[in-house]
């Protein structure tokens, strides 16, 4: 699977997406989709599962919810504040 490919349900057409995190076994992404109900922006987390016999498959393991109505500016502001307040993502000597 190439970056930008998203294993969504066949009920959805992928319009585009943004990888928050991608590895060999995990994908977390924001994906714009279209279905018979219209267009939406959804948060997904897939985990690669399977055995050598059946072959690996991608399964939604946590989230597949609409995030179109979330206030992304407010979310980003609060995440930045928490990262600063708790010294997340900073070298130890820079943390408060």
PyMOL commands that set and color helices and strands:
alter all, ss='L'
color gray80, all
select helices_A, chain A and resi 72-86+92-94
alter helices_A, ss='H'
color red, helices_A
select strands_A, chain A and resi 13-22+26-35+38-49+57-66
alter strands_A, ss='S'
color yellow, strands_A
deselect
rebuild
show_as cartoon
